[in-house]
Amino acid sequence: MLKKLGKKQVYLLVGAGVCAFLAGAMVSAPQIGKSVGQWLKLSLSGSEQLSEFNLTKSDVFPLVSQSMPQRASKLTEIAEKGSSPDQERARYLLASDYIESAQANKALLLLTGLEKRYPVLAPYILLKQAQAEDILGEKGKASDLRRLILKQYSHTPASVKAIYLIGQPKLQDQAIAQFPRHPLTWEIIQKRLQANPYQTKLELILVKYASEQPGIVGVLDQLVKEGNLKPEDWEMIAGTYWAKDQFTKAKNAYTKAPSTATSLYRIARGTQLEKQDPGKAIAIYKQLVKKFPQEKEAGMALMRLAEAGTNQEKISDLDQVINHFPLIAPTALVKKAKLLQTLKSNQLAIATWKVLLSKYSTSPESAEYRWQIAGNKAKAKDYVGAWQWAQAITTENPHNILAPRASFWVGKWATILGKHQEAHTAFDYVISHYHNLITHGGLRIS
C-alpha cells in the first residue's frame, strides 16, 4: 500500500498558503521545483494562468523563497500600500504566514473580502479563512466556508481539500471521480483501503494516477493476488512494475496483458534477465520480430538477438537493425564494426565505421569513435591526425559530452604543431561555449 502522506502532501494539506499563492501567480517560474510545479498544474485552468512576463514584474514573487520573519515587513508594506495585483498577493501570503503562527484574527483581517478582489485565488482564500476560523474554535463558520467552496468552486482542485476536511463519504466519491490525480484524493483512497484492502477499483486508480508514489509496488502486489482483472488492467500493472524495475513481476503480468510489441519485448527481456531459460527468451524475441516487424521493439529485439547465436547470425541481426531502424542503427553499426574487428575482417570493419561517420555523423556513437581515434593518433604522436579527428567532434557533435574536452585538445595539439592562431581560437571556443562547465568543475580536460 502507499505510504502515509509525506512532507510534501502534509504541506499541501495544512500549510498550502505559499503553494496556493504560487498556483495563482507563479505558474511558469522555474524556481518552484518539480513537485510544486506538478501541484500547480492541478490547480489552474488555462484562463487562470499568468504569463512569465507578469511574474517577473511582481514584487511579491521574490519574497516567496524567504522565511516568514524575513518577508514580514515587506509584505506588510505591499499589503497596505501596494498596487493590484501585488497588494492582493501580499495580503494572501502574509495571511498565510499569520495562520502558520496561529495569529488567526490578523489573518482574517487580511483575508475577508479578498476572494472578490483576487478571484484567481478565491477558493484558496476561502480555505485559508476556514483554517483561521478553525484556529479560533469557530468550527461552524469553518464548515460553512468549506461548503461554500463546494458550491461555488467544485470544479477546482481546491474543492478536494475541502472535501478531505469535511470527510463525508459521498463527497469523497466526488473527489475520487473528478480529481483522481490529486494527492489528497490518493490519501482518501488509502484510508479506504486500510479499512477494506480488497477494493480493486480504488487500487487501479492508484496504479493509474499515483504510480510514482512510494509504496505503489505493494498496491500492485495486492492487485495481483486479488486477480479478476481485465487484460488492459494487467497491461497497466505490468507497465508500472517495469517502471519500478520489478522485471520478473512485470514479465508475469505482461503474459496476461494484450499481445503487443511492448509486452512481447518485456516478456522476453524479463525472461532473459532471470537467466534460467535463454532459449525461451530468444524464441520470444524472434516471435516479436516476426509479428511486429515495423515496431521499434523489433529493432530492440534484434539487438538482443545479436548478443547470441553464431557470428554470422549476429551480423545478420545487426544488418536488419541498420537497414530498418535508424534510431538505433548507430549502436548497431558500432557493434557490427567491433565484431568484424574481432573476426579480423578489418576492411569490412573500416567500411562499417565509415557508414557510421557518413550517415550518422552527429550521433553520440560517432563522437565516441572520433575521440577514440584522436586518442590513438595522439599516442602515436600523430598530432595532425589527432587534431583533425578531435576538430570533427567540435563541428559535428558540439553538444556531446566529449565536445569540451575535444575542443581543449584541439587547442593543445594545435599548439604542439605551431598553429598558434588555431590554438587561440580553440581555447577561446572552450571558454565561451563551456564556461559553466569549467566554472562548476564539470569539465575534465586532462
N, C-alpha and C positions, 0 to 999 in steps of 0.2 A: 504494500500500500504506500501511497505517497506519504512523505514525512510531513510533520506539522508545519504550519506556516513559518517560513524563515524570517530573518530580519527585514527583508525587502517587503514581504507581504504584510508583516505586522506594521511596518511603516505606512503602507497604503491604508491600513485599517484605522490606526489611531493617530498617526502623525502625517496625514496626507496634505497638510496645508501647503507646503512648498511644492509638492508634486502636482496638486491640482492647479496651483498658480502657474507652474510650468505648462500644464496641459492647456491653459487658456492663452498663454502668451509666449511660450518658448519652444514651439514645436521643432523648428529647424535648427536649433542651436546644437552644435556638435559636442559641446562640453557636457551635456546632460549625462551621457553614458548610455550603454546599450539597454540595461534593464529598465531605466526610467523611460528611455525612448520607446520601448515596446509598450509600456503602460500608456504613454501619451497617444500612441496610435489608436488605442482602445477608447480614448477619452474624447476624441474630437470628430465632428463631422467636417466635411470639406469646407463648409461655409464658415466654420469657427476658426480655421487655421489662419495664422498670421504669417506674413512674408518675413524673410530674413532681414529685409530692409527695415521693416518696422521694429524688429527685435533689436537691431543694432542702435536704434535711436532711444531705446529705453534706458532711463537712469536707474530703474529698479532691478533690471536683469543682473548687473554685476554684483548686486548685493546678495543674490541667492546663495552663492558659494561661501559667504561669510557666516560666522557664528552669530547667534541671536544677540549677544551683547555688543558685538562689533557693528551690527547694522541698525541697532535700535534707534539711535539719534537721527541718522539719515532717513530712515523710513518714516519716523515721526514728522520730520520736516517736509518730506514729499507728501505725506498723507494730509498735512494741514495746508500746505501752500502750493503743491504741485499742480500740474495741468493734466487733463484727461489724455490718455487712459492711465498714465503712470500714477496719478493720485489714487485711482481705484485699486490698482495693483498693489500699491504701498499699503493701503488700508487692509487689504486682504492678507498680505504677507505679515504685516505687523499684528493683526488679529490672530493669525495662526500661531505666532510666537507667544502672544499672551495666553492662548489656550494651553500651549505646551508648558507654561509655567503656572497654570491654574488661575490666571487672572481673568476669570470669565466675564466680569462686569465690564472691564476695559475692552475686551474683545467684542462684546455685544454692542458697545457704543460705536465701534468702527464698522460692524457688520450689518447693523439694522438698516434696511433700505438699500444696501449695496447691490443686492441682486438685480434691482431695477436699473441702477446706473451702469452696471457691468454685466450684461446678460450672458456674455460668453461663459462666465463662471457661475451663473445663477444657481445651478443645482449644488455646486460645491460650496457656495456661500451659505446656502440653507443647511447643508450638512454641518458646516462649522458652527452655525447658530445653534443647531441641535446639540452639538458637542458641548458648547458653552452652557446651555440650559441643563444638560446632564450634570456638569460640574456644580452648578448651583442647586442641584436637587430638584429641578423642575422637570420631572420625568414626563408629565403630561404634555408640556409645551414641546419638549424634545420629540416625543412621539408624533405630535401634530405636524411638526416641521418635516419629519421623515415621510409622513403620509402625503404631505403636500408635494414632496419630490416625486413620489409615485404617481400622483395625479397629474402633475404638470410636466414632468421630465422623465417619464417612464422609458423613453427611447434612448436615454443617455446611460452610459456605464455608471454614472453616479448613483443611479437607482439601485444598483447591485449592493452598494454599501448600505443603503437604507434598508433594503430587504434583509441583508445579513443581520443587521442590528435589530430589526423588528422580530425576525426569527419565526415567522409563520410559514408552515409547510406549503400552502398554496402559493404564496408569494415566492418562495424558494423555487417551486416548479417553474415559475415565470422566469426567474433569473437563469435557471438551467437551460430553458428553451431559447431564451433571447440572447444570453451572453455566455455561451459555453467557453469562451476564451478568457474570461475574467478570473484572476487569481482567487477572488473571494467565492466565485461560483465553484471552483475546484475545492475550496475548503468546505462549502456546503455539501458537496458530493462526498468528500472524505468523511465528514461526520455521519452521513447516512450509511456509508459503507462500514463504519466502525460499529454501528448499531445492527446492521444486517449486511454481512460481507457478500452475499450471493445476489448481486444486482447487476447483471450483465450489461444492461443498457447504460447504467451510470459508469461502469468501468470502461466501456468502449468510448464514452465521451472523454474520459481522462486520457485514454490512449491517443485519441484523435487530436485533442486540443492541449494536452499538458504533457506531451511526450518528452519534453526537455527537463521535466521536474525530477528531483531526486526521489527515488522510490518507485519509479514507473515500472521497473522490471518486476517488482513484487505484484503490481497490478496485472501485468502480463501473465505471470505465473499462475495467478488465481483464475484468470480467464481461461487459460489452457486446461486447468483442472476441471472447470465447470463444463467446458465443451459446448455443444449445441450452438455452434457459431456458423455464420454464413461464409462462403468462400471469400467474399470481399473483406469480412472481418479478419479471417486468417491472414489475408494479404497485409492488412494494416498492422496486425500484431507482429507478423514476420518482419516487416519493414522497420518497426520500432526496435525489435530485438537486434536486427542487423546494425542499426544506428548505435546501439549500445554495446557493440562488439560481442554480443551473445550469439556466436555464429552457429553453434550446434542447435540451439533452440530456434534460431531463425530458419535454419535448414528444415527442421522438422515441421515448423509452421507453414513454410512455403509448399510443402508437399500436399497440403490441404487447401492451398490457395489456387486461384485460376492459373493455368499454364501460360506464362508469358516469358519473354526473353529474360527479363529481370529475375523472375522466380527460378527459371532453369539454371541461370548462371549462378545464383546464390546457393541453390541446392548442390550444384557441382562443387562450388568453392568451399561450402561448408563441409561437404564430404571429403574434399581434398585436405582441408585443414585438420580433420580428425586423424588422418594418416593411417586409416585402418583398411581402406579398400580403394587404392589408387585406380584400379581398373574401372570401378563404378563411376568415379569422378570423370575419367576420360570418356566413358560412354555417354555420360550426360552432356559433357561439352560438345561432343560430336552431334548428339541429338539437337542441341541448341543451334549449332551452325547449319544443320540441315533444315530445321523447322523455321528459323528466323534469320535467314542469311543476310538480310539488309540491316538488321538492328545492330546498334553499337556493341551490345553484349556479345554478338557473334564474333566481332573483332577481338574483344577481350578473351573470349573462349579460345580463339585461335592462338593468342599469345600464351595462354596456359598450356595448350596442346603442344606448343613449340618448346615447352620445358621437358617434354617426354618424347618417346619414340626414337626412331633412327635419325641420324643426321640428315638424311635426305627428306624424311618426313618433317623434321623441324624446319628445313629450308622451304619446303612446300607450304607449310602453315604460315610462315613469316611472309612469303611472297603473296599469299592471299590477303594478308593484312596490308601490305604495302600497296597492293593494286586496288583495294576496295575500301580501306578505312583510313583516310588521310589524317584524321585527328591523332591517331596513334601510330601512323606509318613511320615517323622519325624514330620512335623507340624500336620498332621492328627492324628498321634499317641498321641501327646500331647493333642489335642482337645478331642480325644476319652477318654483318661485317666481321664481328668478333668470332662468330662460329667459323666463318670461312678462313680467318687467320689461324685458328687452332687446327684447321684441316690442311694448312699450308697452301691454300688456294689464294695466294697473295694478290694476283691480278684481279680476280673476282672481288676480293675484299676491297681493293683500291677503287674498283668501279662502283661498288656499293657506297663507299664513303663519298664518292663524287656525286652520286644521286642525292644523298643526304644534303650535301652543301649546295647543290644547284637547285633542287626542288623545295627544300625546307631550310633555306639559308638563315631565316630568322628564328628558328626553333632553338629551345634550350639545348637540345642534343648537339646541334651544330656548334653552339658556343663552347660546350664542353670539349668537343673534338678539336676545335681550333686551339683551345687553351692547352690541351694535351700535346698537340703538335708543336705549339710555340715553346712549351717547356722542353720538349725533346730537342728542338733546334738550339735552344739556349745552352743546354747541357753539352751539346756538340760544338759550342762556340760559333754556331752559325747564326750570328746576331741579326743579319739581314733577314733570314728566313723567319726567325723568332719575331722580329719587329713586324714583318708583313702579316703573319698569322694572327698576332695579337691585335694589330691595327684593324683587321677584319671584324673582330669582336666589337670594337667601338663603333663601327659603322653599321654592321648587320644586327648586332644584339645589344644596343645601347642600354636597354632596361634590364638586362640579365645581371644576376648577382656577381658574375665574373667581370663585368664591364669596368668597374672602377679599378680593380687590380690590373686588368689588361691595359687600361689607359695609362696607369702609372708606369708599367713596364715598357710600354711603347716609348715613353719618355726616357727611361733608363737605357734601353737598348739604342735609342737614337743618339744619346749622349756618348755611348761607347763607340758608335760609328762616326762620331764627329758631326752629326746632323743637329747642331745646336738650336737652330730655329725650330725644327720639327720637335725637338725635346721640349723647348719652351712652350710651344703650342700644346703639346700633350699634357704637361703639368698644369698649365692654365685650365685646360679642359677638366682635369680631375678636380681642381679646386672649385671651379664654377658649377660643375654638374653634380658633384658628390660631396659638397661642403658639409651637409648634415651628417652623412656617414662618418666623415673624418672627425667632426666635432664631437660626436657621441661615441666614438670608438668602434663604430661598426664596420670600418674599412681596414682590413688587413692587407698590407701591400708588400709584405716580405714573404 
